[in-house]
Amino acid sequence: MDRAAQLLEKAKQAAGCDDFGDDGFREGLDRLLHALDTEARLNARGRMGMEFQIVDILTKRLQVVDWYVRHPETEDQEIVAPLIGLGLPRTASTALACMLGEDGTTRSLRTWESMAPCPPPDPATEMNDPRLAQAEAAMARRAKAHPRLTAMLPTTATSPTECQLFMAHDFKSQMFEAFVHVPGYIRWLIHEADLVPTYAHVKRVLKLLQYHGPVRPWRLKNPSHSLFIDALNQVFPDARFVMTHRPPQDVIPSVSDLHLEYHGSFTDDIDRHAIGAGVVDFCETAMERMIAFRDAGQDHRFCDIHFADFQADPMREIARLYAFLGEELTAETRAAMLAWRAAQPIEAAQYDRTDPAEFGLDRDAIAQRFAFYTNRFAPEGQAA
């Protein structure tokens, strides 16, 4: 039995079912496993960690497929005009998502349910759902083992999160690049893979999550959607977008530092220059595709928020977003958003930052390389 077959069998045993649905996920799984074997330079802990993660992802895929087999009416659920956050990472998109998540008339993807979406949460009992406690315990362990990572990504089990794990069910997710050095897999993912089935799977999981209601407009976010905007648009043609911006010379070292922290959990042989180069390529390709998409008659579907503007006055920017959506920003929602903001510790973002030069990065060179992006999205009142 080859390695993939062994992992599939372990997942079947864990899930108690054996139908993976469409086998399109197998190419991504096989390519990832090959890259892990030939490129990632995993240590013993890294091999165990990646195997655990892959089996868990496969188990969650099995559970989603099994739910639909037993509850085919779930397909009748509708996902209407979601608001999707995208753009470069490390642009205050998480803070924006958390503040938007304070609006009780909308629906965000919460961390705990992204980790274990089946069965669908029931609003009447979800605060006592054992999966919530399990997620809280897992995050507490992470905070203890990786305090620097927690400072970089402060979050809770109930915080809004990205749909990376749902994309990983199809083994087409950029999150693997954050964890390990798998350039062969990433080249395939960005330049060859078909992400339409991946987003169709994401949509099915969102339908599952709202099965017990109430059905509310979804507020989603994931910077890597920028890479796959055409595929995303095929599955969510009525989506509206909020694109967050920050100078790439600030973004890229920060993302590289985050990847460095993750990589240290899986390997003793970290290539920092490869991390930096990979982040540059990701950001450049993503922004090239975003500009092409917007310039192809889609610009009216976007609201742009700049990092400095959001940091200075988040409610002003959120009010602009609500006006763009044609939705009311009530006094109650505004108060809840401000309360969330006030509760965030000032020191949360304080941690020792790695010198960009260690990643082979030069701020001036990045600024020059990304002039096509900064000129296109220069903040209002600034010369392009």
C-alpha positions, 0 to 999 in steps of 0.5 A: 500500500503506497503512502497516499493509500495509507493516509486515505485508509487512516482517514476512513477509520477516523471518520467511520465512512469511506466515500471521498466524493469526486476524486479530483482531490487526489492530484493535489494530494499526490503532488503535495506528498511528492513535494513533502518527500523531495523538497520540504526537508521535514524533521521527524516532528514535521513528518508526524505533524504533516501526516496528522494534518493530512489525515485530519483534512481527509477525515473532514472531507469524508464527513462533509461528503457523508453529511450530503449523502445523508442530508441531500436537501442541504444542496438547496441552501443558498449562498447569496451575495457574500462579501469576500475580503481579499488583497495582500495579507497582513493588511488589517484584514483580520481586524476588519473581519473581526469587527464585521463579525460583530454585526449580528445580522451577518454570518462569519466563518468562525475558527472552531467550525472551520476546524470541524464543520460536521455536523453543522452547528446548532445556534441553540446549543453551539456555545456548549458544543464540544468542538468549541472547547476542543478548539480553545484547548488547541489554541491554548496549546499553540499559544504556549508552544509558539508565543511569537506566532500567537503575537503575530496572529492573535485570535480566538476559537470564535474569531472569524477566520479564512476558508483555507482549511475548506480549500485544503479538503480539495488539496488546493490551498496556499496554506501549505506554503506557509507551513513547509517548503513545497515550491513544486506543489505551489507552482502547480497550484498557482499556474496549473490547478483548476480551483473551480471544484475547490470553490464549489466544495467551499460553497457546499461547506458553507451551505452545510454550516448554515443548515440549522439557520438562521440564514444570514449574509456571509462575510468571508475573507482569505488573501489567497483568493486574490490568486484564484479570483477568476475561479472564485468568481465562477462559483460566487458570481454575485459576490462583492469584495472588500480589498485591503491594501498596504505598502508591499515593502511592509507586507512581504517581510511580515508575511515572510516572518510569519512563514518562518515561524511556521516552518520552524515547527516542521524542519531544522533546515530553513531556507529563509531566502526561499521563503522571501522569494516565495512570498514575493512571487505570491504577492506579485502574481496575486496583484497582477491577477486582481488588477486584470480582473478589476480592469475587465469590468469588475471594478464596481464590485470592490470597496478598497480600504487602506491599512493606514486609513483603517488604523487611523479611523476604522469606523470611518472605513467600515461606514464607507463599506456599509454605504458601498453595500447599501446596508445600514450600520446601526448604532448597536452594531457600531457600539459592538465593533468599537467594543471589540476594538477597545478590547484588543491589547495594544501589545498584541502586535509587539514581537521581535521582527526578523531583519528583511535582509535575512529573507533576501529582501530589500524594501526599496527593491520591493517598492520598485517591483510593486509600483504597478500595484501601488500606482493602481491603488494609490490612496485618495489624495496621493499621487500615483 
